[in-house]
Amino acid sequence: MKNGQIIIGYENSLFIDFIIDSKHRWIRHILLIAAIIGIHFLPNSAPAEVDKDTEMWNLWVKFISILILLALFYINHYILIPFFILKSRFLDYAGSLFALYTFIFLSMLVLESQELQFIKKQDQSLLNWKDFIVLIILFTIFIAAVSSVKLFKIWIVNLIRFKEFENNTLTIQLEQLKSQINPHFLFNTLNNINFLIDENPKLASKVLVKLSDILRNQLYLSKGETIELGKEIVVLRNILFLEDIRRDKFIVDFQVDSDLEQIHVPPFLFIPFIENVVKHGAHQTMEGGLHVQIQFSINNQHICFTCINSQKKKQHTAAYGGLGLGNIRKRLEILYPQAYDLQIDDGGDIFKVFLSIPIKG
């Protein structure tokens, strides 16, 4: 977490490191257990001399109290907060706590009915509804204290992830711009336009419009956090169109399911894979005479992207458009932590990419 601490300005905070770093997990739990036990054995103003029965009663009460507090902590820490608080189900969380309090109190009543002396109060009176109210107040104070630490840790981790996302997205966008708008790319395209001006002026004009669209989209669409998938698909089609102009024969099967183009996605998410097709593959035909096969579809609330192309010779999968496969995976992990599926099949003459991401919003 050191890099994350630097991002949010806590590079010298041992406290933040202790709270969020997993290597300190066992120390945190040991300190918590020690604190709970220590609170129960703090010096008090009780008489110095007590009979053995009273001393044994006090020890049993403390033992039961420690077990209850530890059970409350771990149930709240690993079950209630992840399933309710983090999913904004606050009423369910409050109801679950109340049910837990009630279960504990009823369990104490059952044990009391078994004539276990350590359950009864020192004055030997029975538990009643006033004791239940006191129990709710004390347990709520304890839960509020330990939950605040847990939620603080989650807030810090999310803040670090957000800052890493911002920095990583900015870097990727800048690299993507440099990858697209470079002298080699412009030279090849402008050279084609110059050749077409005499041979086919209408086609030259069309190529110029496509190039203009690509440059405009790369410059302006990168400013937002998300764009409509349809706009990114336009860029993909334009890149493939310019590649088609450069070749005598370039057959692309491009399929997009209906109602997909209005869905918002992060910008430049699919362009690196199309760049790979243009720069490293699609020099030979596949079965059916296709050079490239691209499909966007919806499956179980996920956007599924498939790109299949022939390749002249075995390529290294890390060479995506200057970005690198590692950076692509890193961005996907930040955008869709443990929720995306990226599969790359480099099968000799065929190169296949499959990417599945959840539809947000």
N, C-alpha and C positions, 0 to 999 in steps of 0.2 A: 504493500500500500504506500510505499514511500513516494512513488511518482504521483499518486493521487493526492497525497498530502501536499506536495509541492504545488500541484495545480490549484488547490483551494487555499494555499497560504499557510499551511500548518506543518511545514517541513521540519520545524524544531520542536514540535509538540509531542512529548513522550506520552502525554495523557491520551491524545487522539490515537496514537499508535497502539497503546495498550487496549483501548476500547474496541478498535475495529480489526486488529490483526489477529488472524486465526491461530497464530503460533502462541498467543497468550491465552487461548480459550481455557485450558485447564487451570491456569493460575487464577483467572477470573472466577471460575466455579469454586475453587478451593477457598478463595477469599470470601465469597458469598456464604458458603457453608460455615466457615469460621466466624463470620460476623453474626449469623443467626444464632449459632451456639453461644458465642460470647455474650450477646445481649441477654440471653436467658440466665447467665451466671454472673451478671454484674453484682457488685456488693449492694446490699439493701439494708434498711433500718430494722430488719426483723430481730427479735431477741437473740442474744448470743447462744442461749441454751434452748434447744428444742428437743422434744422426745423423738425417739426413733421412728414412731409411726408417722409423725408430722413430717420429718425429714424424708422418709420414703415417699410420702404423698407428694411432696414438692418435687422430688426427682421424677416421679412418674408423670406429673403434670408437664414438667419441662420437656421430657422426652416426647410425649405425645404432641406438644405444641411445636417442637422442632420438626417432627415428621410431617405435621400438617402444613407448616409454612414451606418446607421444601417441596412437598407435593404440589401445593398451590403455585409455587414459582415455576416448576418444570412444566406443569400442565398449561399455565398461562404463556410461558416462553415458547414452547414448541408446538402447541396446538391452538390455543385461543387467538393469540396475536396473528400467526400466519393465516389461519382460516377465516378470521372475522375482521380484525382491525385493518390488516393490509388489503382486504377486499372491501373496505368501507361498510361493513355490516355491523354497525355499532350497536343496534338494538339486539341483534343476535349475541353479540359479545356480552352486553350487560345481562341478558337473560341467562346466558351460560354461566356467568359468574354467580348470579343469584341461585341458580340450580345447584352449583357446586357448594356454595355456602350452606344451602338447605340440606344437602346430602351429608355434609360434615356434621351439622348440628343434629340431624336425625340419627346419625351413627353414634353420636355421643349419648343421645337419649336411650338408644338401644343398649349400649354398654352400661349406662346407668341403671337400666332395668335389671341387669344381671348382677346388681349389687356389688359392682366393682368400686371400691372406696376411692380410688384415685380419680374417678370421674366426677364425684361429688365435690362441692366446694368445701372449704375448710370448716365452715359452720354447719356442714352436713345437710344444707338445704338442697332441694332439687333444682335442676335447670328449668328456666321458664322463658317466656317470650322476651323479657327484658335482657336476658343473657344472649338471646339470638340477635337482638339489635346491637348490643355491644360487640358481639362477634362480627357482624357485618361491617361495622365501622372500622374495627381494628384490621380486618382482612382487607378492606378496601384501601386503607392507608398503605398497607404493605404492598398490595398489587400496584397501586399508583406509583409507588417509589421504584419498584423493580421494572415496571413497564416503561417508565420514563427513560431509563438507561437503555433498554432494548430499542425503543423508538428513536432515541438519539443516535444510536449506532446505525440504524437503518437509514436515517436522514443523512448522516455523514457519507455512508456508502453510496447512496443514490446521488448525492451532490458530486462525489468524485466521479461516478459513472457519467453523469451529465456533462461535467467539464471535459472528461476524456472524449466523450462523443463530439462535443463542439470542436475541440482541437483536432481530433482525427478527421472529422468531416471537412473542416477547412483545409487540412493538408491534402486530403484526397481530391477535393474539388480543384485546388490549385494545380496538383499534379495532372488531373484530368484535363484542365484547360491547356497546360503546356503540352500534354500528349496530343491533343486535337489540333490546337493552333500552333503548328510548327512549320518551319520553312519547307521541309520535305513534303509534308501533306499539301500545303498550299501550292508548291511548285508543280506537283503532279497534276493537281486538279486544274490549275490555271493553264498548264500546258495542254491539257485535253480541251479546255475551252477555246484556246487559241487555234488549235487544229480544227475544231468544229465550226468556227466562225465562217470559214470559207466553204467547208463541206456541207454543213447542216446548221444554218443560223438559228433555226427554231430550237433545235436540240441544244445548241450552245447556250441560248437564253435560258432554257429549262435547267441546264446544269448550273448556270450561274445563280439562278433562284434557289436551287437546292443547297448550294454552298453557302449562300447568304443565310438561309434558314438555319443551317448547322451552326454557323458562327454566332448568329443572334441568340439561338437557344443556349449555346454554351456560355455566352456572356451574361444573359439575363435570368435564365431559369435556375442558375446556381445560387441566386441570392436567397431563395426561400428554403425552408426546412423540408418541404414536400412539394411535389408537382403532380399534376394529373398523369396517370400512366399513359394516356393517349398522346400527350405531348412528348414523352420520352420515346414512345413508339415511332412518332414522326421522325425524330432524330435518327433512330435506328434504320428506318426505311431509307432516309436520305443518304446515310453512310453507305448502305448497300447499293443504292442507285448509282452513286459516284463510282463504286467498284465495278458495277455492271458496265459503265461507259468505258472503263479501261480495258475490258476484255471482249473478245469476240463472242464468247458464249458464257453466260453466268446465270444459271437458273436457280431461283430462290422460291421456296414454298413458305410463305409467311401467313400464319393463321392466328387470329385473335378472337377469343370468345366474346359474345355480346355482353354489354354492361360492364366490361372491364376497364374501358378507357377513362371512365370518370373516377375510378378509385385513385386515391392519392398514395404516392410512394416517395421515398427519398430520391433526390435527383442523382443521376449518373449511376444508378444501381445495376443496370443491365448493359450499359455501353461497353465496359471492359470486355465482355464476352463477345460482342460483335466486333470489337477491334481485333480480338484474337483471330476471328474468322478472316478478316480482311488482310491481316498482316502475316499470318502463319499458315493459313489453310485454304480450303476450297479451290485448289488448283486441279482437282480431278473430280469426276462425277461419281455419285453413289448409285445404288440401285434405283432404277426409275429415271436416271438421267439428271437427278438433282445435284447441285453443288452444296446447297445449304438448306436446312429445314429448321424453321423456327416456329414455336408455338407458345402462346400465352393462354392459359386456361384457369378456371376456378374449380377447386376441389376441396370440399369440407372447410369452407371459409379461409382457404389459402390461395394465393396467387402462385401458379405453377408455370415456370419458364423452362422450356426445353430448347436447346440449340445443338443441332447435329450437323457436322460438316466433314467433308473429306479432307485429308491432309496429305501433302506431297511426301513427307517423311515424318518420322517420329519427332514430336516437338516436346519441349520441356514445359510442363503445365505451370511453372512459376513465372512464365514470361508474358503475362497478360498486360498488353498495352503499357508497359513501363510501370505498372502498379505493383505487380507481384501477387501471387495467390495468397500469400500470408496476409497482406494488407486487405485483400477482399474479405477473407475470413474474419479478420479483426473487426472490420466495419460491420459485417453482418452480426457478429457477436455483440457488439455495442448496440446496434439497432434492434436486434431480435434475440436477446440472450436466451440460449437453449430452446429457441422456438423456430429456428430455420433449419432447412435441410439442403445442403450443397453436396452434390455427387458429381464427380468428374471421372469419365471413363475414356481412357486413352487407349483405344483398341487397335493400334497399328494404323490402318488406312482410314479409320473412322475416329473422330473426336466428338464426344458427347458431353454436354453439360446439362445438369438438372438442378434447378433452384426452386425451393418452395419457401414462401414467407407468409406469415399470417396477415390477414386484412385488418388493419387498425381502423378504429372509428366506425 
